[in-house]
Amino acid sequence: KQEVTQIPAALSVPEGENLVLNCSFTDSAIYNLQWFRQDPGKGLTSLLLIQSSQREQTSGRLNASLDKSSGRSTLYIAASQPGDSATYLCAVATNAGKSTFGDGTTLTVKP
Amino acid sequence: DGGITQSPKYLFRKEGQNVTLSCEQNLNHDAMYWYRQDPGQGLRLIYYSQIVNDFQKGDIAEGYSVSREKKESFPLTVTSAQKNPTAFYLCASSVHRYTEAFFGQGTRLTVV
């Protein structure tokens, strides 16, 4: 059974800092990995999708990497802003088409 | 304006009642999903559907039921058999099961 872990559970950084969020998974037979952002009481917003054949994806200040063999993905946020404060979740999709979510990392960017 | 609409935003249920949560999408997506989120936790899959008139149980389907009679609609019924239904419920859709998923804004269900 796929298990997805996100460490740390919470992170607080000053504005302007570059930061890395981590996502690890136990079964490397994945189809893709998706990173989401969730604001309090809201739904999820898709940030980046990495297919299993890809190593990384970039969107603006965000860069996500995938290392299937080691069961790890990272989300790099450059020049963090207070508006980046949210919970970030990763989801790993298996070949059966089902996704397993991590519990998320809650990020606070202080002005 | 394309997207996924969940209603209602807040729902209160009395003990022993069945309630139905609505999920509608106008993205022309084939696949739709229902997830449950408890405080401080990630999402757990309740049911998913890859095409009209077909759906499969997820990891926590007991006490829930769904239907997929139309491509754009995937309602979730929380039955009285679900012993701990208080949670945040999220609906999602994707072009097909292997593509990027998009989420609605959620329904918060509380048992009173």
Chai-1 contact restraints between the chains, C-beta under 6 A:
chainA,res_idxA,chainB,res_idxB,connection_type,confidence,min_distance_angstrom,max_distance_angstrom,comment,restraint_id
A,Y31,B,Y98,contact,1.0,0.0,6.0,A-B,restraint_1
A,K42,B,Q105,contact,1.0,0.0,6.0,A-B,restraint_2
A,G43,B,L90,contact,1.0,0.0,6.0,A-B,restraint_3
A,G43,B,F103,contact,1.0,0.0,6.0,A-B,restraint_4
A,G43,B,G104,contact,1.0,0.0,6.0,A-B,restraint_5
A,G43,B,Q105,contact,1.0,0.0,6.0,A-B,restraint_6
A,G43,B,G106,contact,1.0,0.0,6.0,A-B,restraint_7
A,L44,B,F103,contact,1.0,0.0,6.0,A-B,restraint_8
A,S46,B,E100,contact,1.0,0.0,6.0,A-B,restraint_9
A,L49,B,E100,contact,1.0,0.0,6.0,A-B,restraint_10
A,G97,B,R97,contact,1.0,0.0,6.0,A-B,restraint_11
A,F101,B,G42,contact,1.0,0.0,6.0,A-B,restraint_12
A,F101,B,L43,contact,1.0,0.0,6.0,A-B,restraint_13
A,G102,B,G42,contact,1.0,0.0,6.0,A-B,restraint_14
A,D103,B,Q41,contact,1.0,0.0,6.0,A-B,restraint_15
A,D103,B,G42,contact,1.0,0.0,6.0,A-B,restraint_16
